[in-house]
Amino acid sequence: MRFRPLLAVVLALCLTLVTACSGGAKAVDRADLTYDDIHNTGLANDCPTLPDSARGSIALDSNTKYELREVCMHPAEVYVKGEPANKRQEAQFVATKILTRFTTSLDQVYGDLSVTGNGVNFKEMGGIDFQIVTVLLPGGEEVPFTFSSKELDATAEGAAISTSTDLNGAYRVPSYRTSNFLDPKGRALTTGVQYAQGLVALNGQDDELARENSKRYIDGTGEMNLSITKVDASTGEFAGVFTAVQPSDTDMGSHDPVDVKIVGQLYGRLEKA
């Protein structure tokens, strides 16, 4: 019994040393992990990060071509804009619960970064740049959407990547459903049937029913902000937060989309092309 206080002190000292020694390391270092280490743990959905001491800056040369590589965006919070209580109030974003577990992050996104007369410009070119996500509203309604960074064209002021860099731009949001998807009544864009109720019953007078029957592939447009708060000039790494506002799923045109706001962690690496 008399050894318990001494044991507690030793354990506390060990935890302190471990925390201090790991302060400069990435929170998620997947390079040294095996498949078994990651499988069914959710680690593959996390983004790397940088320590708080990474407060550097990377100057950019207008005569040099650059690329952003390994860009990772991990959604931490998702909000859906709901209907206002009355006409005098504006619609507000409502916090939701993310139902999709381990496949919400965009990863290995890459693209060209160029220095322009007004600042810098990033054009996304590829990577794992879309994910299918579903969230749950407080009232029990589920809202699906395609989280994307496809064709992101973002600009920022200045000629450097620093802790004050904010890249803002628009991107394409692909349809949640593909053309071959069959709804419960067997309707689709390129397969199945078009009029599940029959031509006579439809009679060409029900607009809502026509929207359900005539499927369409509809792309949307989102707006994204990449706010860089940490920079390691020696490795070219950066980290921060992102905010994206985009439309939700329309079930191939059968209903109107709602605005979805996604907020989360950002990581990437700058290198010369």
PyMOL commands that set and color helices and strands:
alter all, ss='L'
color gray80, all
select helices_A, chain A and resi 4-21+30-32+35-38+43-45+199-202+207-213
alter helices_A, ss='H'
color red, helices_A
select strands_A, chain A and resi 58-59+66-81+93-95+97-98+106-115+120-128+130-136+142-148+150-156+160-161+166-173+220-232+237-247+259-272
alter strands_A, ss='S'
color yellow, strands_A
deselect
rebuild
show_as cartoon
